[in-house]
Amino acid sequence: MNMKRLSFCVLSILLCSLVLGTVHRVSAEETDFTYITIGGTVTITGCSGDATDIIVPDRIDNKPVTAIAANAFRGKAELTSVFLPVSVETIGSYAFAGCSAMGNINILSKSVAIGAYAFSDCAGLTNVTVSGVIRELGNAAFYNCAGLLDVSTGRGLQRIGKYAFRGCSSLVDMDLKKTTSIGAYAFMGCTQLTSVVTSKTLKSIGKNAFYDTSDKLEIVVAKASKALAYVKRSKLSYRYADGTLLEDEEITYKKGKYRIIKSHKTKGTCMFLGAKDSSPVSFTIPDVIKVNEISYKVVEIQDYAFFSSKKLRKVTVGSNVKTIGSGAFAYCDKLTSVVIKGTQLKTVESDVFEYSKKAKISVPKAKAAAYKKLIKR
């Protein structure tokens, strides 16, 4: 070898050492770790031995352990649990892929980025606990982790890559209140997933993010949010984060059936649809209904609400009703008393009392003249 070529080889080795660091070996808790130092930090590159429970130290050679390298523990079939210290900020691609016996992962990091396929094909993995925030979850990070039950974080999961949880068929619920983006097909094949909670923080959701999930999946969304637009467009079941009912949602409340007109914490309204019992003798349409501690004023009575109720004798109409629909009390042969409590009535269709000839209508004195013109017999 001539001197020029020798000098070039030596220079190349020196450069590689500077860039990649020097590979070292250290023993910790009966595990022989291999690692490299880059600047003032340590990256774990692997281990030897037959340890089943791995506890990564927070410092080696008095330097913080900040990363787990790509492929570091890939295919370690004997591995059953992993404990990563607060100092770890990055977990590389395929770092624990194929560790089929690994059941639990505990990450004490305040903030960690998890690379693509980092925990893919870990069939035995059931629980992942992160003390801080997962700032980035790479593509297919938990791909095909069929036993995964729970991913718990202290400060949330920010960005979720494509196919991140694909095939996690045991996953039941996800708290995504701190999540800003969800990649395409992220939860594809999560066939047991029934609950996902989001917030206005979520700004983008990729194509078919919840494809082939449970038929019972319900996504909690904020009003006027990107998530709301997405679930409507994708025809997914959803519920509002503030606890209010959905517009057009039909519910049974006490003895009646209702449809929500306006969903609002303090100004919600609804329509009375009819009695739960198809043949009531007496019925009071309430001023409000209350669901989840939220009140909705009853402002309308649906068309034909009591049509042909053969046993109906008395109806009291709540004080917030503004509209009585067509045929609402028509063909009620035994109806003798209709008490209208409110002073806000604006619309009464002409055939409301058609063929209910016995009905006597009582109204507030202050509205007697106005209601006489409004209610036509």
VOGU-3710 file (C-alpha; in Angstrom, 3 decimals, decimal comma):
1> mnmkrlsfcv> 0,000/0,000/0,000  1,494/3,373/-0,961  1,639/6,258/1,508  -1,169/8,255/-0,127  -3,600/5,335/0,112  -2,552/4,582/3,719  -3,018/8,221/4,697  -6,485/8,222/3,120  -7,522/5,044/5,039  -6,284/6,431/8,354
11> lsillcslvl> -8,083/9,716/7,737  -11,317/7,833/6,885  -11,121/5,846/10,122  -10,556/8,999/12,130  -13,524/10,714/10,492  -15,797/7,722/11,144  -14,743/7,725/14,781  -15,567/11,393/15,099  -18,943/11,078/13,406  -20,149/7,733/14,733
21> gtvhrvsaee> -18,326/7,547/17,990  -16,404/4,540/19,339  -18,232/1,296/20,129  -17,903/0,330/23,790  -19,283/-2,369/26,044  -20,597/-2,002/29,592  -22,357/-4,320/32,035  -25,481/-3,138/33,868  -27,881/-5,300/35,874  -26,426/-8,502/34,327
31> tdftyitigg> -26,825/-7,094/30,804  -23,831/-6,357/28,571  -24,725/-3,242/26,597  -22,867/-2,048/23,551  -22,905/1,664/22,903  -21,318/4,562/21,120  -20,533/8,004/22,407  -21,366/10,988/20,249  -20,172/14,233/21,707  -21,212/14,179/25,338
41> tvtitgcsgd> -24,031/11,596/24,995  -24,397/7,826/24,773  -26,448/5,800/22,285  -27,198/2,165/23,146  -26,563/-0,032/20,092  -27,398/-3,451/21,502  -26,672/-6,031/24,144  -25,349/-9,527/24,584  -26,296/-12,234/27,033  -29,630/-13,813/27,862
51> atdiivpdri> -31,213/-11,126/30,035  -35,000/-11,129/29,893  -35,619/-7,869/31,744  -33,585/-4,969/30,406  -32,951/-1,891/32,531  -31,035/0,739/30,590  -28,928/2,973/32,864  -29,343/6,724/32,681  -25,591/7,345/32,519  -22,578/5,473/31,181
61> dnkpvtaiaa> -19,053/6,783/31,701  -20,692/9,748/33,385  -22,468/10,652/30,134  -26,276/10,664/29,701  -27,850/7,832/27,716  -30,042/9,753/25,264  -30,863/7,261/22,491  -31,542/3,663/21,570  -30,086/3,018/18,133  -31,958/1,558/15,179
71> nafrgkaelt> -32,163/-2,253/15,339  -30,526/-2,228/18,784  -32,601/-5,062/20,288  -34,336/-6,289/17,154  -35,409/-9,929/17,279  -34,460/-10,504/20,935  -36,990/-13,293/21,475  -36,033/-13,797/25,136  -36,791/-10,185/26,108  -39,863/-9,818/28,372
81> svflpvsvet> -39,694/-6,246/29,689  -37,847/-2,988/29,041  -37,156/-0,041/31,346  -35,772/3,148/29,772  -34,512/6,042/31,917  -35,597/9,681/31,915  -32,539/10,637/29,852  -33,630/8,743/26,696  -35,002/11,108/24,056  -34,975/8,932/20,927
91> igsyafagcs> -35,793/5,311/20,119  -34,570/4,337/16,664  -36,327/2,467/13,862  -36,839/-1,265/14,497  -35,128/-0,849/17,882  -37,286/-3,541/19,534  -38,991/-5,012/16,462  -39,795/-8,703/16,665  -39,266/-8,987/20,440  -42,200/-11,383/20,538
101> amgninilsk> -42,115/-12,166/24,283  -41,825/-8,567/25,475  -44,904/-7,733/27,558  -44,227/-4,322/29,108  -42,312/-1,174/28,248  -41,692/1,589/30,785  -40,201/4,839/29,498  -39,446/7,527/32,091  -38,545/10,167/29,484  -40,028/13,643/29,714
111> svaigayafs> -40,118/13,727/25,908  -39,374/10,890/23,485  -39,487/10,292/19,733  -40,163/6,705/18,669  -38,924/5,658/15,235  -40,623/3,722/12,447  -41,390/0,061/13,232  -39,675/0,507/16,619  -41,938/-2,006/18,375  -43,469/-3,744/15,370
121> dcagltnvtv> -44,345/-7,440/15,535  -44,086/-7,563/19,329  -46,946/-10,041/19,631  -46,766/-10,305/23,434  -46,665/-6,577/24,117  -49,613/-5,531/26,286  -48,706/-2,263/28,023  -46,643/0,795/27,131  -46,155/3,458/29,803  -44,457/6,794/29,092
131> sgvirelgna> -44,027/9,269/31,941  -43,851/12,314/29,690  -44,891/13,035/26,117  -44,411/10,992/22,946  -43,598/13,864/20,644  -43,324/11,688/17,551  -44,589/8,169/16,878  -43,077/6,899/13,654  -44,745/5,036/10,831  -45,890/1,544/11,874
141> afyncaglld> -44,251/1,981/15,289  -46,586/-0,587/16,887  -47,483/-2,420/13,700  -48,983/-5,850/14,298  -48,800/-5,703/18,096  -51,931/-7,806/18,378  -51,848/-8,038/22,190  -51,416/-4,326/22,888  -54,055/-3,194/25,391  -52,910/0,207/26,581
151> vstgrglqri> -50,594/3,091/25,695  -50,441/5,404/28,687  -48,642/8,747/28,663  -48,258/11,424/31,313  -48,354/14,319/28,875  -49,918/12,926/25,744  -49,074/11,684/22,259  -48,414/14,486/19,786  -47,827/13,204/16,255  -48,867/9,754/15,033
161> gkyafrgcss> -47,364/8,340/11,847  -48,926/6,230/9,112  -49,977/2,706/10,111  -48,671/3,435/13,632  -51,127/1,066/15,355  -52,131/-1,054/12,377  -53,156/-4,539/13,455  -53,323/-3,721/17,183  -56,451/-5,825/17,436  -56,680/-5,769/21,254
171> lvdmdlkktt> -56,500/-1,982/21,637  -59,770/-0,713/23,141  -59,392/3,023/23,761  -57,010/5,890/23,011  -56,603/9,286/24,670  -55,561/11,656/21,867  -56,447/14,955/23,523  -52,864/16,231/23,016  -52,468/14,830/19,499  -51,901/17,271/16,623
181> sigayafmgc> -51,802/14,878/13,667  -52,776/11,309/12,800  -51,310/9,589/9,757  -53,147/7,575/7,115  -54,368/4,120/8,207  -52,934/4,772/11,684  -55,505/2,572/13,457  -56,316/0,217/10,589  -57,303/-3,225/11,824  -57,819/-2,158/15,448
191> tqltsvvtsk> -60,958/-4,267/15,536  -61,627/-3,825/19,266  -61,149/-0,046/19,302  -64,353/1,490/20,672  -63,312/4,853/22,140  -61,024/7,631/20,895  -60,926/11,034/22,610  -59,671/14,034/20,617  -59,659/17,813/21,034  -59,253/21,004/18,998
201> tlksigknaf> -55,501/20,393/19,163  -55,928/17,803/16,397  -55,300/19,608/13,101  -54,911/16,826/10,537  -56,140/13,252/10,097  -54,878/11,093/7,261  -56,828/8,957/4,821  -58,709/6,018/6,364  -57,068/6,567/9,749  -59,782/4,449/11,425
211> ydtsdkleiv> -60,361/1,946/8,624  -61,490/-1,535/9,673  -61,998/-0,677/13,344  -64,852/-1,790/15,611  -68,432/-1,105/14,521  -68,886/0,319/18,023  -66,130/2,914/17,674  -67,166/6,339/18,998  -64,857/9,324/18,586  -65,118/12,216/21,009
221> vakaskalay> -64,627/15,517/19,167  -64,731/19,233/19,898  -67,299/21,390/18,123  -66,063/23,364/15,128  -62,935/21,188/14,983  -60,994/19,405/12,233  -61,882/16,118/13,895  -65,610/16,887/13,683  -65,342/17,633/9,978  -63,391/14,401/9,484
231> vkrsklsyry> -65,814/12,099/11,329  -68,779/13,600/9,498  -67,080/13,181/6,151  -66,008/9,630/7,019  -69,435/8,776/8,473  -67,958/7,692/11,800  -69,898/7,685/15,060  -69,001/10,575/17,314  -69,900/12,505/20,450  -69,156/16,047/21,583
241> adgtlledee> -66,375/16,588/24,107  -68,449/19,118/26,088  -71,060/16,484/26,904  -73,852/17,999/24,806  -76,001/15,814/22,604  -75,678/15,811/18,821  -77,929/17,797/16,517  -80,783/15,551/15,304  -79,966/12,975/17,970  -83,124/11,273/19,197
251> itykkgkyri> -83,432/10,285/22,836  -85,994/9,022/25,319  -86,366/11,181/28,410  -88,712/10,010/31,132  -92,074/9,425/29,407  -91,322/11,194/26,129  -89,193/11,033/22,997  -87,216/14,030/21,758  -84,920/15,215/18,975  -82,123/17,716/19,595
261> ikshktkgtc> -82,432/20,884/17,515  -79,569/22,955/18,894  -76,626/21,468/20,787  -75,306/23,976/23,317  -74,164/23,959/26,930  -76,580/26,710/27,984  -78,835/27,398/24,983  -79,738/23,915/23,809  -83,183/23,241/22,327  -85,165/20,186/21,307
271> mflgakdssp> -88,391/18,981/19,711  -90,984/16,764/21,354  -91,640/13,750/19,111  -94,257/11,852/21,043  -94,978/9,793/24,107  -92,968/6,703/24,966  -96,259/4,969/25,671  -98,215/4,848/22,417  -101,563/5,341/24,232  -101,128/7,708/27,193
281> vsftipdvik> -104,142/8,984/29,123  -102,451/12,173/30,304  -99,192/13,780/29,281  -97,127/16,819/30,257  -94,642/18,173/27,742  -91,905/19,598/29,989  -90,331/23,033/29,833  -86,889/21,430/29,522  -85,250/18,038/29,418  -81,960/17,429/31,199
291> vneisykvve> -79,274/15,032/29,971  -75,749/14,804/31,397  -76,583/17,799/33,612  -77,249/19,886/30,474  -80,708/21,354/29,837  -82,497/21,630/26,489  -85,611/23,760/26,136  -88,549/22,004/24,490  -89,473/24,538/21,788  -91,393/22,461/19,220
301> iqdyaffssk> -93,981/19,714/19,049  -93,520/17,466/16,041  -96,199/16,947/13,402  -98,670/14,229/14,472  -97,048/13,862/17,908  -100,303/12,581/19,492  -102,195/11,805/16,285  -105,036/9,369/16,888  -104,135/8,728/20,546  -107,395/7,029/21,459
311> klrkvtvgsn> -106,946/7,114/25,254  -105,508/10,628/25,558  -107,631/12,921/27,745  -105,318/15,697/28,898  -102,130/17,388/27,624  -100,113/20,145/29,261  -97,816/22,049/26,905  -94,561/23,380/28,397  -93,816/27,081/28,694  -91,008/27,136/26,095
321> vktigsgafa> -92,982/25,708/23,155  -93,032/28,072/20,184  -94,315/25,773/17,433  -97,000/23,073/17,345  -96,801/20,950/14,218  -99,476/19,749/11,853  -101,979/17,250/13,260  -100,221/17,152/16,623  -103,510/16,540/18,521  -105,729/15,452/15,632
331> ycdkltsvvi> -108,180/12,535/15,869  -107,860/12,318/19,670  -111,513/11,408/20,355  -111,271/11,536/24,162  -109,055/14,606/24,467  -110,897/17,136/26,626  -108,175/19,374/28,044  -105,139/21,083/26,517  -103,294/23,459/28,828  -100,815/25,802/27,140
341> kgtqlktves> -98,567/27,287/29,824  -96,268/29,469/27,761  -96,470/32,917/26,257  -93,966/32,261/23,446  -96,184/30,330/21,042  -95,688/31,644/17,507  -96,832/28,938/15,091  -99,789/26,577/15,294  -100,698/24,644/12,167  -104,360/24,873/11,109
351> dvfeyskkak> -105,128/21,147/11,504  -103,579/20,703/14,952  -106,926/19,817/16,587  -108,659/18,297/13,552  -111,466/15,942/14,644  -110,585/16,450/18,329  -113,877/18,231/18,926  -114,055/17,768/22,709  -110,744/19,478/23,434  -110,962/22,583/25,603
361> isvpkakaaa> -107,904/24,804/25,302  -106,646/26,809/28,283  -104,112/29,600/27,720  -102,508/32,388/29,795  -104,901/35,329/30,212  -102,368/37,763/28,778  -102,317/35,771/25,546  -106,003/34,924/25,228  -106,716/37,263/22,308  -103,511/36,525/20,432
371> ykklikr> -103,822/32,755/20,825  -107,469/32,806/19,762  -106,356/34,111/16,374  -103,387/31,734/16,273  -105,222/28,529/17,179  -107,827/27,691/14,568  -110,422/24,995/15,270
//
